[in-house]
Amino acid sequence: AANNFKPSHLETPKAKEIIEAAKFYYIAGFFLTVSVESLKAVAEHAAAENKTFCLNLSAPFIIDFFGDQVAEAMPYADYLFCNESEAAAYAKKHELGDDLKEVALKVAALPKKN
């Protein structure tokens, strides 16, 4: 079912009600493989309403094969979740070095939409 998710799924009255009522949003990176447009719609709402948006990188292959989609989502993230291998993959792709503490600081300093 997740592989068939489209932005139109967010346009139902119930979906709009849930999105409006939420104060926090958490989206796994796996969703970037299916509908980055849907992720951005929720993320843009969160940014416009100054609500908390969380993103999880989910797996190194997300960074390796869906890097453009990750780049589209990153400016919306108030909190980024990842494990060491995901952080290392992100650092390698963006040439941020090998020290994961430094990588975390560099990621935290990235531009933010709100």
Accessible surface in RSA format (square Angstrom, percent):
REM  Atomic radii and reference values for relative SASA: ProtOr
REM  Chains: A
REM  Algorithm: Lee & Richards
REM  Probe-radius: 1.40
REM  Slices: 20
REM RES _ NUM      All-atoms   Total-Side   Main-Chain    Non-polar    All polar
REM                ABS   REL    ABS   REL    ABS   REL    ABS   REL    ABS   REL
RES ALA A   1   125.39 115.3  69.61 107.4  55.77 126.9  76.45 107.7  48.93 129.6
RES ALA A   2    68.69  63.2  56.58  87.3  12.11  27.6  63.41  89.3   5.28  14.0
RES ASN A   3   125.65  86.7 103.84 100.3  21.81  52.5  24.53  59.0 101.12  97.7
RES ASN A   4    94.93  65.5  92.69  89.6   2.24   5.4  22.02  53.0  72.91  70.5
RES PHE A   5    58.41  29.2  52.67  32.6   5.75  15.0  53.51  32.4   4.90  14.0
RES LYS A   6   111.21  54.3 110.93  68.1   0.27   0.7  84.27  75.8  26.94  28.7
RES PRO A   7    51.56  37.6  50.36  45.9   1.20   4.4  50.36  41.6   1.20   7.5
RES SER A   8    64.74  54.7  55.27  73.8   9.47  21.8  40.35  85.9  24.39  34.2
RES HIS A   9    86.19  47.1  76.89  53.4   9.30  23.8  47.69  49.2  38.50  44.8
RES LEU A  10    29.99  16.7  26.40  18.9   3.59   9.0  26.40  18.5   3.59   9.6
RES GLU A  11   108.26  62.2  96.01  72.6  12.25  29.2  33.14  64.1  75.12  61.3
RES THR A  12    64.65  46.0  60.91  61.8   3.74   8.9  58.85  79.0   5.81   8.8
RES PRO A  13   115.67  84.3 106.03  96.7   9.64  35.0 111.26  91.9   4.41  27.4
RES LYS A  14   126.84  61.9 123.56  75.8   3.27   7.8  85.98  77.4  40.85  43.5
RES ALA A  15    17.58  16.2  12.45  19.2   5.14  11.7  16.93  23.8   0.65   1.7
RES LYS A  16   114.53  55.9 111.94  68.7   2.59   6.2  61.80  55.6  52.73  56.2
RES GLU A  17   103.49  59.4  94.34  71.4   9.15  21.8  41.16  79.6  62.33  50.9
RES ILE A  18   101.67  57.9  97.28  72.5   4.38  10.6 101.03  72.8   0.64   1.7
RES ILE A  19    30.61  17.4  29.95  22.3   0.67   1.6  30.61  22.0   0.00   0.0
RES GLU A  20   106.52  61.2  96.55  73.0   9.98  23.8  42.82  82.8  63.70  52.0
RES ALA A  21    76.79  70.6  47.80  73.8  28.98  65.9  59.15  83.3  17.63  46.7
RES ALA A  22    27.87  25.6  16.58  25.6  11.29  25.7  27.62  38.9   0.25   0.7
RES LYS A  23   148.55  72.5 141.32  86.7   7.23  17.2  84.32  75.9  64.23  68.4
RES PHE A  24   144.34  72.2 127.87  79.2  16.47  42.8 128.03  77.6  16.31  46.7
RES TYR A  25    17.30   8.1  12.37   7.0   4.93  12.8  17.30  13.0   0.00   0.0
RES TYR A  26   123.42  57.6  96.43  54.9  26.99  70.2  80.58  60.6  42.84  52.8
RES ILE A  27    25.06  14.3  22.19  16.5   2.87   6.9  25.06  18.0   0.00   0.0
RES ALA A  28    35.51  32.6  31.18  48.1   4.32   9.8  31.18  43.9   4.32  11.5
RES GLY A  29     0.06   0.1   0.00   N/A   0.06   0.1   0.06   0.2   0.00   0.0
RES PHE A  30   102.37  51.2 100.76  62.4   1.61   4.2 100.99  61.2   1.38   3.9
RES PHE A  31    45.61  22.8  42.00  26.0   3.61   9.4  44.51  27.0   1.10   3.1
RES LEU A  32     4.38   2.4   0.00   0.0   4.38  11.0   0.00   0.0   4.38  11.8
RES THR A  33    53.03  37.7  24.47  24.8  28.55  68.0  13.55  18.2  39.48  59.7
RES VAL A  34    44.07  29.0  10.77   9.8  33.30  80.2  16.15  14.0  27.92  75.7
RES SER A  35     2.37   2.0   1.68   2.2   0.69   1.6   2.28   4.8   0.09   0.1
RES VAL A  36    21.76  14.3  19.36  17.5   2.40   5.8  19.36  16.8   2.40   6.5
RES GLU A  37   105.72  60.7  98.22  74.3   7.50  17.9  50.46  97.6  55.26  45.1
RES SER A  38     1.03   0.9   0.67   0.9   0.35   0.8   0.95   2.0   0.08   0.1
RES LEU A  39     0.24   0.1   0.00   0.0   0.24   0.6   0.24   0.2   0.00   0.0
RES LYS A  40    59.52  29.0  59.52  36.5   0.00   0.0  14.79  13.3  44.73  47.6
RES ALA A  41    48.06  44.2  34.06  52.6  14.01  31.9  40.26  56.7   7.80  20.7
RES VAL A  42    15.52  10.2  14.88  13.5   0.64   1.5  15.52  13.5   0.00   0.0
RES ALA A  43     0.28   0.3   0.00   0.0   0.28   0.6   0.00   0.0   0.28   0.7
RES GLU A  44    82.86  47.6  78.30  59.2   4.55  10.8  28.17  54.5  54.68  44.6
RES HIS A  45    31.61  17.3  25.05  17.4   6.56  16.8  16.19  16.7  15.42  17.9
RES ALA A  46     0.50   0.5   0.50   0.8   0.00   0.0   0.50   0.7   0.00   0.0
RES ALA A  47    20.32  18.7  10.95  16.9   9.37  21.3  12.88  18.1   7.44  19.7
RES ALA A  48    85.42  78.5  43.74  67.5  41.68  94.8  56.09  79.0  29.33  77.7
RES GLU A  49    95.27  54.7  74.65  56.5  20.62  49.1   5.71  11.0  89.56  73.1
RES ASN A  50   126.14  87.0 100.66  97.3  25.48  61.3  25.11  60.4 101.03  97.7
RES LYS A  51    36.97  18.0  30.51  18.7   6.46  15.4  31.45  28.3   5.53   5.9
RES THR A  52    30.19  21.5  28.88  29.3   1.31   3.1   3.12   4.2  27.07  40.9
RES PHE A  53     1.18   0.6   1.18   0.7   0.00   0.0   1.18   0.7   0.00   0.0
RES CYS A  54    14.82  11.2  14.82  16.5   0.00   0.0   0.00   0.0  14.82  16.0
RES LEU A  55     0.04   0.0   0.04   0.0   0.00   0.0   0.04   0.0   0.00   0.0
RES ASN A  56    31.91  22.0  31.91  30.8   0.00   0.0   0.00   0.0  31.91  30.8
RES LEU A  57     0.85   0.5   0.85   0.6   0.00   0.0   0.85   0.6   0.00   0.0
RES SER A  58    22.60  19.1   1.49   2.0  21.11  48.6   6.69  14.2  15.91  22.3
RES ALA A  59    15.04  13.8  14.22  21.9   0.82   1.9  15.04  21.2   0.00   0.0
RES PRO A  60    49.38  36.0  49.38  45.0   0.00   0.0  49.38  40.8   0.00   0.0
RES PHE A  61    89.33  44.7  86.52  53.6   2.81   7.3  87.32  52.9   2.01   5.8
RES ILE A  62     0.00   0.0   0.00   0.0   0.00   0.0   0.00   0.0   0.00   0.0
RES ILE A  63     0.78   0.4   0.78   0.6   0.00   0.0   0.78   0.6   0.00   0.0
RES ASP A  64    76.60  53.7  56.96  56.7  19.64  46.4  15.20  35.8  61.39  61.2
RES PHE A  65   155.31  77.7 126.22  78.2  29.10  75.7 130.25  79.0  25.06  71.7
RES PHE A  66    49.77  24.9  49.25  30.5   0.52   1.3  49.77  30.2   0.00   0.0
RES GLY A  67     8.99  11.1   0.00   N/A   8.99  11.1   3.44   9.5   5.55  12.4
RES ASP A  68   116.39  81.5 111.13 110.6   5.26  12.4  27.84  65.5  88.55  88.3
RES GLN A  69    48.67  27.2  48.67  35.6   0.00   0.0   4.62   9.8  44.05  33.4
RES VAL A  70     1.86   1.2   1.86   1.7   0.00   0.0   1.86   1.6   0.00   0.0
RES ALA A  71    55.00  50.6  40.31  62.2  14.69  33.4  46.03  64.8   8.97  23.8
RES GLU A  72    71.68  41.2  61.78  46.7   9.90  23.6  33.79  65.4  37.89  30.9
RES ALA A  73     0.00   0.0   0.00   0.0   0.00   0.0   0.00   0.0   0.00   0.0
RES MET A  74    19.36  10.0  11.57   7.7   7.79  18.6  11.76  10.0   7.61  10.1
RES PRO A  75    33.69  24.6  32.94  30.0   0.75   2.7  33.68  27.8   0.01   0.1
RES TYR A  76    12.42   5.8  10.46   5.9   1.96   5.1   3.43   2.6   9.00  11.1
RES ALA A  77    15.53  14.3   3.54   5.5  11.99  27.3   3.54   5.0  11.99  31.8
RES ASP A  78    57.11  40.0  28.18  28.1  28.93  68.4  12.09  28.5  45.03  44.9
RES TYR A  79   133.35  62.3 129.37  73.6   3.97  10.3  85.19  64.0  48.15  59.4
RES LEU A  80    51.24  28.5  18.47  13.2  32.77  82.4  18.47  13.0  32.77  88.2
RES PHE A  81    94.16  47.1  91.65  56.8   2.51   6.5  94.16  57.1   0.00   0.0
RES CYS A  82    55.05  41.6  19.25  21.5  35.80  84.1   4.67  11.8  50.38  54.3
RES ASN A  83    73.42  50.6  64.56  62.4   8.86  21.3  34.06  82.0  39.36  38.0
RES GLU A  84   126.00  72.3 123.08  93.1   2.92   7.0  53.72 103.9  72.28  59.0
RES SER A  85    61.00  51.6  49.84  66.5  11.17  25.7  45.64  97.2  15.37  21.5
RES GLU A  86     8.62   4.9   8.62   6.5   0.00   0.0   0.00   0.0   8.62   7.0
RES ALA A  87    14.95  13.7  13.23  20.4   1.72   3.9  14.95  21.1   0.00   0.0
RES ALA A  88    47.36  43.5  42.02  64.8   5.35  12.2  43.89  61.8   3.47   9.2
RES ALA A  89    14.81  13.6   6.84  10.6   7.97  18.1  13.37  18.8   1.44   3.8
RES TYR A  90    14.06   6.6  14.06   8.0   0.00   0.0   4.38   3.3   9.68  11.9
RES ALA A  91     1.59   1.5   1.40   2.2   0.19   0.4   1.40   2.0   0.19   0.5
RES LYS A  92   174.08  84.9 155.55  95.4  18.53  44.1 107.70  96.9  66.38  70.7
RES LYS A  93    96.63  47.1  65.37  40.1  31.26  74.4  37.94  34.2  58.69  62.5
RES HIS A  94    73.39  40.1  54.18  37.7  19.21  49.1  35.98  37.1  37.41  43.5
RES GLU A  95   160.71  92.3 129.05  97.6  31.66  75.4  49.27  95.3 111.44  91.0
RES LEU A  96    30.95  17.2  29.08  20.8   1.87   4.7  29.80  20.9   1.15   3.1
RES GLY A  97    45.23  55.8   0.00   N/A  45.23  55.8  36.54 100.3   8.69  19.5
RES ASP A  98   142.80 100.0 117.64 117.1  25.16  59.5  40.02  94.2 102.79 102.5
RES ASP A  99    79.27  55.5  67.68  67.4  11.59  27.4  34.68  81.6  44.59  44.5
RES LEU A 100    56.80  31.6  48.30  34.6   8.51  21.4  48.72  34.2   8.09  21.8
RES LYS A 101   168.68  82.3 162.92 100.0   5.76  13.7 109.79  98.8  58.89  62.7
RES GLU A 102    81.90  47.0  81.90  62.0   0.00   0.0  24.47  47.3  57.42  46.9
RES VAL A 103     3.60   2.4   3.60   3.3   0.00   0.0   3.60   3.1   0.00   0.0
RES ALA A 104    59.94  55.1  48.37  74.6  11.57  26.3  55.86  78.7   4.07  10.8
RES LEU A 105   115.91  64.6 109.96  78.7   5.94  14.9 110.60  77.7   5.31  14.3
RES LYS A 106    93.20  45.5  85.52  52.5   7.68  18.3  56.61  51.0  36.60  39.0
RES VAL A 107    23.48  15.5  17.37  15.7   6.12  14.7  17.45  15.2   6.04  16.4
RES ALA A 108    86.39  79.4  46.61  71.9  39.78  90.5  58.62  82.6  27.77  73.6
RES ALA A 109    83.11  76.4  48.02  74.1  35.10  79.8  58.93  83.0  24.18  64.1
RES LEU A 110    70.65  39.3  57.62  41.2  13.03  32.8  58.94  41.4  11.72  31.5
RES PRO A 111   110.06  80.2  95.54  87.1  14.51  52.8 106.66  88.1   3.40  21.1
RES LYS A 112    75.60  36.9  45.24  27.8  30.35  72.3  45.61  41.1  29.99  31.9
RES LYS A 113   125.03  61.0  89.56  55.0  35.47  84.4  38.37  34.5  86.66  92.3
RES ASN A 114    71.65  49.4  19.23  18.6  52.42 126.2  50.15 120.7  21.50  20.8
END  Absolute sums over single chains surface
CHAIN  1 A     6991.7       5764.4       1227.3       4193.0       2798.8
END  Absolute sums over all chains
TOTAL          6991.7       5764.4       1227.3       4193.0       2798.8
